[in-house]
Amino acid sequence: MINPAEYFDELHKLLQLEKEEEMRQFDTMMRGTSVQQRVELGYCWFPLRVVETGYGFGDYPFVIVERTKQKDRPHSFSPGKVALVFSSESDSAEPIKGAIQFVNADQMKLIFFCDELPEVLDYGRLGVNVMPDENAYREQEHAMKLVANARNCRLAVIREALLLNKLAESDADVEIPELPVHLNQSQQDAIKLILESQDVCLLHGPPGTGKTITLIAAAKVLVEQGEQLLLCAPSNAAADWLTQKSLEAGMRVLRIGNIARINEMLEASTVEGQVRQHPQYSDIKEFRKRAAELRRMAGKYKRQFGHAEREQRKLILSEAKSIAVEARKLESFILESCVDKAEVITCTLVGANHSLLEKRNFSTVFIDEAAQAPEPGCWIPISKADRVVLAGDPFQLPPTVKSQEAARKGLSVTLMEKVLDKIPTALLTVQYRMNEQIMAFPNRWFYQGRLQAHADVANWDLDSEQVVEFIDTAGLGWEEQVNPETQSISNSEEARFLWQRLRALSETLPTKKMNVGVISPYRGQIGLLTELGLEYRSELPDSMKIEVQTIDSFQGQERDAIYVSLVRSNDRSEIGFLQDYRRMNVAMTRAKKKLVLIGDSATLGHDPFYKALIEHCELLGVYRSAWEFIN
């Protein structure tokens, strides 16, 4: 019998281990590496050019910066992360934290939660380091304490349903409306399960089975029945996707969260965007205009001037701050009505504890991509639910856990994994993404052969190109290399061979439009493939669009063709985290019409998964030796 207090105490200890490890890694990186080394590792951009500065939503200052060297180098920056802006030119310029709103190959926009543009921007030789987000840990700790202490309330019932599988009987008498005809039987059954469940249920959506379509269709039914819903996901990108699909379904959506962490394309759905549409927004604009005028006036009194000028500057900035406070008060007056009017509220797991949602409960809370969500984070939205729907696929990528000790003790096991097959579960069984040959092995290994390919995709290919290939590099001496600084693994010969195979594909189909993903589990190999791409892309037609990224970065995406570099080749049969077979499930199921796997069977074949995969390819007649392609 699980004791809730003991359970959450242990979970809190694991979360603490994770926090300590993340802080330790960050501290080690900052103290033990040079700026250039951090750039090489993808944790820093340096040097930077300031492209634009200004004041945006909430009157918060922002800066857009551009890296001027080592462009296209893989990095760890992404929207929503915290970053630290610094100057290498002055020790007196205090670094400042900002939130990343957008990032592309070479530019990044950061928002600062202060009253004026930070002083560090006045100095030269700017750089930016990625930072840990301590707030996320505080929110998870708070939620777990709340859940652990719940007594004689709906939250206590939900907790026991998830931890002890004490479920209320489903409401078989609930009225099931007519469901959209475009949904297949397994999708309709899933919606019926959600409607009938009183406590918790699970939506298991393997790759390409329309999990999000099903989730949104269920949400639409509940909204039409008068419910206000909370839709959550572990990342900002996934929360944005839920927002977009909810809007397309015709629901009134409010995207809750830090404006710096939300896709700009969804601006109208954000709290800030909806405030801007309010009739009283003109008053807010007037306040902000006056505040901006005062800031410009203060700018005349440079920091380098004398005491009197500095004091005058302080007075003017103080008045600007007071006016900005009035603007924010007027905003807050409108906020509650924005929340009240929304049919669907979307956010990240941590965002579910936003101040606007502090005293709100929801009849149904959906947690999408729950198999990627660390358990402590899931308890934040669950604490606001009368009913919980977990949606995801435990056989795709798990959450990233930095602490090996915490992972070993159970933090890497998600809440969804713990309750799979223990609570009512709906499995989606028809996939709409990939040729049935691509689906075959993942279906057998992960899904017990229960999936079927829809007729529209079952046989599609790239103009009769071989759909699946395993190209074996054994015997060629293409051994892996380890970077002594980063410890990342790469394989230069395998990387060059992959680009040669892409060139061969383009020669076979010179005018065929196709999107190609080049993926690998190792960042070192991605860096190498990216560099080689600069050499080979000029030989490839414009009709072939190629993206090079890690497997992890490709989860949730799809391409016409996927080329996978498996990298590992050694005489010790060591394959590292390739042993997490879920990563390979993701890699293989990104492909729609063509899948090419390149690896060394002598190294991989000692593992049962890869042995079975190679044997599967041999039986299909799609196993080939790289020797065939060597002149």
N, C-alpha and C positions, 0 to 999 in steps of 0.2 A: 504494500500500500504506500503510495507516494504521499509524503507530508509536504504540503505547499510551502511552508516556511523553510524547510530544509532544502527543498528543490530549488527555490529561488535564491537561497543563500549560496548554494553551490554554483548556480548560473552566474550570480554576481561575481563570485571569485574568478570564474573563467573569463568574464568580461574584463575584470581588473587585470588579469594576466595579458589579455589582448591589448588593452590600453597601455600598459607598461612597456610591452614589446614594441608597439608602434612608436611611442615616445623615445624608447631606447634607440630604435633604428634611425629615427629622425636626428636625434642628438649625435649619434655616431657619424651619420652622413655629414652633418653640419661641422662637426669638430675634426673628423678624420679625413675629409676629402677637400680638395681645392675646388674653386668655382668651375674650372675646366673639367675636372673629374665628374662633378655633379651634372654638368652639361652632357658629358658622355653617357652618364647613367640615365639621362632623361628626366632628372629632377630639377633642372635649372635651365632658364633661358638667359644667355648673356653673350654679348652686350645687346641692349635694346635701344630702339629709337621710339620716341613718343610721337604717335601719329595724331592723336586728338585728345583733348581734355574737355570736361564740361560737367554739367549737373543734370541728372536724369530723374527717374521716378523717386518720389519721396524727398526730392531736393538733395539727394546724395551725390557727392562728386564721383566721377569716373575717369579712367584713362584707358586709351587704346594704345598698346605697345606692339612693336614689331621686332622680331629678332633679325639681326643683320648678318649673322654668321651661322654656319652649320644648319642651314635651312633644310627642311625635309627629314631631319633626324628624328627618330621615334622619341616620344616623350610621355610623361605621366600626367600632364595637365588635362583637365576636362571640366566642362561646365558644372558648377556647384562646389568645386573644391576650393579650399582656402589657400591663398598664396601670399608670400612675403616679398614685398618690393624693397630692394636695397640699392645703395650706391657704393661702388668700390672706390669712389673718388674722395669721400669724406667720412671720417669716423664720427663726426658730430651729427650727421644726418641719420636720424633714427629710422630704422626699417619699419614698415607699416603693413598690417594684414589687409588683404582685400579678398572679395569673393569673385570667382571667375564667372562671368556671364556667358561669354562665348570664347571658343578657341578654334582656330583652323590651323593650317599647315604652318603659317608664319606670324599670325596676329592673334592677340588676346585682349579681351576687354575685362577690366577689373572695376568693381564698385567698392568704394570705401564708405564705411558707416561712421562718418564724422561730418563736421559742419563745413569744412573747406578742404580744398585740394592739399594733400600732405606735402610737407616741406621737402621731403626726399626727392620729389619730382623736379625741384629746382636745381638739383645737382646732376652732374654727368655720370657716364659709365653705369647706367642702371642695369639691374638684373632682377629676376624673380625666381624664388624657390617655392616648390610645392610644400604645403604644410599639413600636419594632422588636424582634424576637426574635433576638438575636445568637447564641444557642445553636444555632439551626437552621443557621446558616452554618458553625459549627465542626463539626457532625456531618457535613455534606455534604463539607467539605474533608477530614475524616478518612477518609470512605468512598472518595472518589476516589483518595486516596493509596494506600489498601489495595488497590484494584482495579488501579491502575497497576502496582504492585509485585508482583502475584500471579505466581507461576512454578510450573509443573508441578503444578497442582492443579485442582480442579473450577472454582474461580472464574476461573482463566485460560481454561478452556474456554468458560465462559459469556461472558466478555468477548470472546473471538474470534468466538463465534457472533453476538453483537450488533454488533460493530464491523466484522468482516470477513466475516460471513455464512458462517463455517466451521461447518457444522452436521453433527452426527452423523446418520446415516440413521435415519428413524423406525422404530420397532419395530412392524412390521406384524403380528407374531405375538402382540402383547400381547392378553390376554383382555379383551374388551369385555363387561361385564355387561349385563343387560337394563336399558334406560334407561326412565325414567318416560314413560308414554304421553301425558301432557299436553304434552310437548315436541314442537315441530314438527321437520321433517326437518333444517332448517339448524341448529337448536339441538343436535340429536343428533349431527350431523356435527361440530359444534364440540367437543363433549365427546370424541368419538372422536379428533379431532386432538390435543387436550390429552393424552389417555392415551397416544397413540402417539409424541408428541414426546419426545425425550430431552434436548434442551438448552433451546430457547426456542420459543414460538409466540405468535400474536397472535389475540385475540378482538375482532373489529370489530363493535361493536353500535350501529347508527344509532338515532335516537330511537324509543322505544316498542317496540323489538324484543325486550325481555326479556333484556338483557345480564346483569343481576345474577342473574336466575333461572337462567340458563345457567351462570354462574360458580359459584353455590352448588350447583347440581346436580352439576357436575364435582367440586367440593370434597367433596361427600357420597360420591361413588364412591371417591375416593382415601382418605378417612377409613375407609370400610368395608374398604379393602384394607390398613389398618394404618398409614397415613401420618399424621404430624403436620404441619399446614400453617400457613403464615404468610400472612394476608390483609391487604394494606395498601391505603391510599388517601391522596391528598395532604392531605385535610382531616379534621378531627375529625368533622364531620358525616357525611362519606362512610364513615369508619371505623366510626362508630356504626351506620350503615345496614347495613354488612356484618355487624356483630355481631348486630343484630336479625334479619336474614334467616337467619344461621347458626343462631341459637337456634330459630327457627321450623322449621328443617329437622331439628331434633332432635340437633344436634351439641353436644358439650361445648366451650364457648367461654370463653376468657380474654381480656378486653379490657385490653391493656397500654397504659399511658400515664399522664401526669400526671392525677391525679384531678380537678384543677380544670378539665380540658379535656374531660371525658367527660360525656355526657348522664346526668343523674341517674336517668333511667328504666332505665338499664342497670347500675345500681349492683351488683346481684348477680353480674354477669359480670366486674367489675373485680377486680384483685388485692386491693384493700382490702376489697371486698365479700365475696370468698371467704375472706379471713382472718377476717372477722366470723362466718362460719358454722362455723369450726373449733372443736372442743371446748375448746381452750386459750384461746379468745378471752376467757373470763371472767377469766383472769389479766391479760390486757392491759387489760381494763376497770378492774380494780382498780388497776393502776398509774396509769392515766389519771385515775381518781377522786382518788387521792392527789395527783397533780400539779396537778389543778384546785383542790383544797383549799389547796395551798400558794400557788398564784397568787392566790387570793382573799385569803389571809393577807397576801401581799406588797402587795396593793392597798391595804391600810390604811396602808402607809408611802408616802404620796404623794411624787412626785418633787420637790415644792416644799418638803418638810421639810428638816431639818438633816442634817449629815454622818452622825451615828449612825443616823438613820432610813434614809438612803440605803444605808449599808453593810448594815444588817439586811435591807433589801429585796433587795440583791444576793445575800446568803447564802441567803435563802429561795428566790429564783428559781433559784439555782444547784442547790439540792436538787431543785426541780421539774424542772429540765432533766435531771439525772441519772436521775430516775425515768422521764422520757419516753424517754431513751436505752435504758433496760432494756426498756421496752414495744416499742420499735422493734426491739431485738435479738430479742425473742420473735417478732415479726412476721416478720422475715427468716428465722427458723428454719422457718416454714411455707411461705414463698414458693416455694421450689424444688419442693415437692410440688404446689403449685397449677399450676406450669408443666408439670410432668411429666404430670399428669392431663388436661390440656387436649388436645382433638383439633384444635382450631382456635385459633390466636392471632391477634387482630386489633389493628391499630395504625395510626398514621400512618406516612408514610415516615421521618420523623425518629424517631418512636417505636420503629422497628425496631432502633435502637441503644440501647434501654433496657438498664440494667445487668443485668436478669434474662435478657436474650437475648444477653449479651456473648459467651459461648462456645458458642452453639448454632447449628447449621445445620439447614436444612429441606429435605426431599426435593423439595417444590414450594413456590414462592412466587408468589402472585397479586398483581399490582399493578392494582387497579381505578382507573378514571378516569385511566389513564396518559396520555391525550392532554391532560390538564390539569396534569400533573406536570412541573415543571422537571427537566431531565435530571439535574443533580447530585443531587437528592433521590432519584431512582430507584435510584442506585447503592448507597444504604444497605441496603435490603432485598435487592438483587441479591447483595450481598457475602455473604449468608447462605444462598444458594440452590444446590441441585443442578439445579434446573429452574425456569424462569421463564415465567410466563404474563402477558403484557401485555393488558389489557382496556380498551377505551374507544372513542372516536370522534374521529378527527383533524379531522372537519369540524364539530365543535362548539367551544365556547370554548377557547382556548389558555390556558396559564398567564399570570398577570399579571407582566410584567417592567417594573420601574420605570426602569431605565437604557436610554435610547434607543440608546446606543452598544452596550451588551451585546446588546440585541435585534437591532440591525442586523448584528452580528457572529455571530449564531446562537443566542443563549441562548433566544430565543422558540421555536425549533424543538425539539420534544420528541423523546425517544428513540423513542417510538412512531411518529412521523412519519418518522424516519430509516430505520426498518426495515420500514415498511409495504410490502407486496408484495415484500420481499426475504427474508423468512423465512416459514415456513408460516403462512397466515392463514385464519381462518374468518370469513365474513361472515354475519351474521344477516339474513334477508331478509323476515321477516314482522313487520309492526308492528301492535300491538294498542291504539294510543292514539287515532288521529285519523281523521276522515272522509277518504276518498281524495282529495277536492278540496283539502283542506288539505295533504295529503302530496304532491300532484302536482308542484308546482314544486321544492321541496327535493329530491325524488326525482330529477327530471331534471337539476338543476344539480349536485348533490353526489354522487349515488349511481348515476349512469348508468342510471337507470330500473330498477334491480335490485330495488327494494322493492315489496312488495305489501301492501295493507291486508287484515287478517283480515276474514272475512265479518261478524263480530260488530260491527265498528266502521266498516266501509267506507261505510255510508250514514247513520250516525246524525247527528242535527241537533237544534236547539232548536225542536221543533214547527214544522218547515217554514220556519224562518227561513233567509234566505240564508246559506250556509255560509261563503263567502269574500267579502270586499269590500275593494277599494282605493278609498279616498276621497281624491280629488285636490284639494288646496287651492290649486293654481296660479291666479294672477290675482287673488287676494283681498287681496294685500298683507300677509299674515300673516308678517312677517319675524321671523327669530330675534333674540334678544337675548343679549348677553354680559355676565355679571356682572363688573364691573371688578376686584373683589377676588379672587374665586375662579376667574375665567375660565371658569366653567361656562356652558353654552349652554342656553337655554330658549326657548319660544315660547308666549306667554300666550294668544293667540287660539286656537291649535291645542289647547292644554290645555283651555280652556273648551268648545270644540267637542266634544272627546272626551267630556266629562261630559254634554253635551247628547245625544249619541248613546246613551250608557248610559241616560239618562232615557227616551229614545224606546224603547229595548229593553224597559225595565221596563213601559212603558205597553202595549206589544204583548203581553208575557207577564207580567201583573201577579202571578200566583200561582205562576209557574214557579220551582222551586228551582234555583239555579245558582250555581256558583263562578266568579267573574270575576277575571282578572288584568289590571291596567292597567300596562303596562310601557313603558319608554323607555330608550335607551342613555345618556342624560345625567342626572346627579344633579341638576342645576339644574332640569330638567323634572320630575323626580320630586318635588322639594321643592314646586314650583308645583302639580302635580297633587294632592299631599297636602293642601295648603292649600285648594284649590278643593273637594276632597272634603268638607271640613267644611261647606261651603256647600250642596253638592248631596245629600249622603247622607240628609238629612231628607226629601227628595223621592222617595227610592228605597225599595222594599219590603224588609222584613226577609228575604224569601226570596232576595234577591240579596246574596251575600257577596262583597265586593270587597277585593282586596289590591293596593296600589300599590307597585311595586318596580322596580329596574333590571333589564335583561335578564340581566345577570350573576348577579344574586341568584336568578333564576328557573330557572337550569340545573338539570336533574334533577326539576323540578316539572311539573305539568300542571293545567289548569283547563278547565271546560266552554267558556268563551269567553275569548279573549285580544284586548285592544285595544292596539295599538301606536302610540305617538306617535313619529314619525321626526324631528321637530323642525326639521331643517335647511331653511332657506329664505333664499337670498341670491342676489345677481346675479352671483356669482363661480363658481357651481356647485361650491362647496366642501362636502364631506360628511364630512370628518374621519375618525374611526375607524369610521364606517359602512362604510368601504371594507374592513374586516375582515368578509367575507361570512359567516364562521362565526357571528358574533354574530346576524345575521339568521336564520340557520338555526335557532339556539336560539329566537329570538323566535317564529318561525312555528310551530315544532313543539311548542310548549307547549299549543296549542289542541286540544281534542278535538272540539268540535261547531261552533264558530264562530270565525272569525279576521277581524279588522278592522284594516287598515293605513291610517294617516292620514299623508299626506305631500305634499310639493310636487314634482310631476313636473318642473317647470321646472328645479329644482335637482338632483333625483335622476336625472333621465332621461339625463344626459350620461355617467353611469357604466354600463358594460355589464351589470352584474348587475341594477341597478334598472330599466334600460331593458328587459331581458328579462322581469323580473317584471311590469312594467306592461303589456307586450305580452301576456304570458300571461293577465293578468286581463282585458284587452280581448277576447281570443279566447274566454274563458269567459263573457263577458258580465257580469262582476262589477265592472267599472270604473265608478265614479261620480264626478261632480264635486261638490265641497262646495257649489257654487252651488245645487244641487237642494234643499239643506236650509236655505238662507238665506231668511228671510222678507223 
